[in-house]
Amino acid sequence: MRLENRVAVVTGAGSGIGRATAVRLAQAGARVAVVDIHAENARDTTEMIEQAGGTARTIQADLAQVSETERAIAEVVRRWGQLDILVNNAAVMIEKGIVDTTEADWDRIVSVNLKGTFFCAKYAIQQFRQQGTGGNILNMASVNSFYAEGGIAAYAMTKGGIAQLTRALAIDHSAEGIRVNAICPGWIETPLNANFFAQGPHVREQAGRLHAIGRIGQPEEVADAVAYLVSDEASFITGALLTVDGGFSAGLAPALGVVL
Ligand SMILES: NC(=O)c1ccc[n+]([C@@H]2O[C@H](COP(=O)([O-])OP(=O)(O)OC[C@H]3O[C@@H](n4cnc5c(N)ncnc54)[C@H](O)[C@@H]3O)[C@@H](O)[C@H]2O)c1
């Protein structure tokens, strides 16, 4: 995968899958804007990229606010004069069923996961249009876009929305040379799942058994798939939802393994 002369924005790049993706895209030659609400973490990612000889820039932004989203994209264009790739990855998890979910919980998760994703795409598409170059958007969905797991109703709802946004944008913008795809990861070893894993080693093992491969995934395994989908090697792929889930969604067997 070659991404020389491309400028990429990776949201939520201060941690987990976003960090691994930012590093991977920079390895492929892209200049990468490392966007995150947590400036320190974003700076660490930028340093990792620069130490490996890549080009990166930290942008602190709370993508729950549309004005911040617009500013973040504008800052990238001001700095590098173009935008070619948006990896819409930032999200929060709320480990609650509907009865325990407050209005504040709902507003937060919808603002970050849906509003943030939607408006990042809006400002990226505006820029792609202005450049006349086409562009690439990769949305981070989830196996929870299609399959329900217990106790995360609002999160699952937002991930279902991201899957459908991916298809809608692909339909609306393919004629302009803009490809829009999503990746649906299974359980990945990141801070997002820290509360689950803190319950003990049995949780990690049980989560592993949800996947046909028998283990949870690593952020780099998702990042490799992102690098492919945003590269020219995926030139005929748009509106696709690619599972990167170790077989989680392949059938019922992995899930049955948990209760047998
Ligand atoms: N880890 C998994 O098992 C898993 C599975 C399926 C999908 N995903 C998806 O992958 C993506 C990355 O998740 P992760 O596991 O790396 O999580 P993570 O918690 O490690 O990283 C998420 C990043 O998003 C940032 N962020 C949160 N709110 C933000 C905001 N308002 N503005 C800007 N940045 C913000 C956080 O600071 C953090 O750096 C998410 O979309 C998540 O839903 C993760």
The ligand as an SDF file (V2000), in Angstrom:
LIG
                    3D

 44 48  0  0  0  0  0  0  0  0999 V2000
  -11.7890   -1.9260   20.8220 N   0  0  0  0  0  0  0  0  0  0  0  0
  -12.7600   -2.6550   20.2970 C   0  0  0  0  0  0  0  0  0  0  0  0
  -12.9940   -3.8040   20.6950 O   0  0  0  0  0  0  0  0  0  0  0  0
  -13.5920   -2.1090   19.1790 C   0  0  0  0  0  0  0  0  0  0  0  0
  -14.4660   -2.9750   18.5230 C   0  0  0  0  0  0  0  0  0  0  0  0
  -15.2600   -2.4900   17.4930 C   0  0  0  0  0  0  0  0  0  0  0  0
  -15.1700   -1.1570   17.1180 C   0  0  0  0  0  0  0  0  0  0  0  0
  -14.3040   -0.3310   17.7830 N   0  0  0  0  0  0  0  0  0  0  0  0
  -14.2610    1.0640   17.3440 C   0  0  0  0  0  0  0  0  0  0  0  0
  -12.9370    1.4240   17.0440 O   0  0  0  0  0  0  0  0  0  0  0  0
  -12.7680    2.8310   17.2590 C   0  0  0  0  0  0  0  0  0  0  0  0
  -11.5580    3.0690   18.1120 C   0  0  0  0  0  0  0  0  0  0  0  0
  -11.7810    2.4790   19.3790 O   0  0  0  0  0  0  0  0  0  0  0  0
  -10.6140    2.0240   20.3420 P   0  0  0  0  0  0  0  0  0  0  0  0
  -10.9630    0.6740   20.7960 O   0  0  0  0  0  0  0  0  0  0  0  0
   -9.2950    2.2810   19.7320 O   0  0  0  0  0  0  0  0  0  0  0  0
  -10.9100    3.0040   21.5680 O   0  0  0  0  0  0  0  0  0  0  0  0
   -9.9910    3.9580   22.4340 P   0  0  0  0  0  0  0  0  0  0  0  0
  -10.8260    4.3540   23.5750 O   0  0  0  0  0  0  0  0  0  0  0  0
   -8.6720    3.3290   22.6710 O   0  0  0  0  0  0  0  0  0  0  0  0
   -9.7660    5.1950   21.4590 O   0  0  0  0  0  0  0  0  0  0  0  0
  -10.7700    6.1220   21.1660 C   0  0  0  0  0  0  0  0  0  0  0  0
  -10.1240    7.4810   21.0020 C   0  0  0  0  0  0  0  0  0  0  0  0
  -11.1400    8.4370   20.6740 O   0  0  0  0  0  0  0  0  0  0  0  0
  -10.8620    9.6170   21.3850 C   0  0  0  0  0  0  0  0  0  0  0  0
  -12.0700   10.4100   21.5540 N   0  0  0  0  0  0  0  0  0  0  0  0
  -13.1400   10.1110   22.3490 C   0  0  0  0  0  0  0  0  0  0  0  0
  -14.0190   11.1160   22.3140 N   0  0  0  0  0  0  0  0  0  0  0  0
  -13.5150   12.0660   21.4910 C   0  0  0  0  0  0  0  0  0  0  0  0
  -13.9600   13.3420   21.0770 C   0  0  0  0  0  0  0  0  0  0  0  0
  -15.1110   13.8580   21.5370 N   0  0  0  0  0  0  0  0  0  0  0  0
  -13.2040   14.0450   20.2160 N   0  0  0  0  0  0  0  0  0  0  0  0
  -12.0170   13.5500   19.7840 C   0  0  0  0  0  0  0  0  0  0  0  0
  -11.5410   12.3530   20.1540 N   0  0  0  0  0  0  0  0  0  0  0  0
  -12.2740   11.6210   21.0020 C   0  0  0  0  0  0  0  0  0  0  0  0
  -10.3410    9.1350   22.7190 C   0  0  0  0  0  0  0  0  0  0  0  0
   -9.6380   10.1520   23.4020 O   0  0  0  0  0  0  0  0  0  0  0  0
   -9.4530    7.9820   22.2910 C   0  0  0  0  0  0  0  0  0  0  0  0
   -8.1400    8.4020   22.0430 O   0  0  0  0  0  0  0  0  0  0  0  0
  -14.0820    3.3110   17.8680 C   0  0  0  0  0  0  0  0  0  0  0  0
  -14.8940    3.8470   16.8420 O   0  0  0  0  0  0  0  0  0  0  0  0
  -14.7040    2.0580   18.4100 C   0  0  0  0  0  0  0  0  0  0  0  0
  -16.1000    2.1490   18.5070 O   0  0  0  0  0  0  0  0  0  0  0  0
  -13.5230   -0.7680   18.7990 C   0  0  0  0  0  0  0  0  0  0  0  0
  1  2  1  0
  2  3  2  0
  2  4  1  0
  4  5  1  0
  4 44  2  0
  5  6  2  0
  6  7  1  0
  7  8  2  0
  8  9  1  0
  8 44  1  0
  9 10  1  0
  9 42  1  0
 10 11  1  0
 11 12  1  0
 11 40  1  0
 12 13  1  0
 13 14  1  0
 14 15  2  0
 14 16  1  0
 14 17  1  0
 17 18  1  0
 18 19  2  0
 18 20  1  0
 18 21  1  0
 21 22  1  0
 22 23  1  0
 23 24  1  0
 23 38  1  0
 24 25  1  0
 25 26  1  0
 25 36  1  0
 26 27  1  0
 26 35  1  0
 27 28  2  0
 28 29  1  0
 29 30  1  0
 29 35  2  0
 30 31  1  0
 30 32  2  0
 32 33  1  0
 33 34  2  0
 34 35  1  0
 36 37  1  0
 36 38  1  0
 38 39  1  0
 40 41  1  0
 40 42  1  0
 42 43  1  0
M  CHG  2   8   1  16  -1
M  END
$$$$
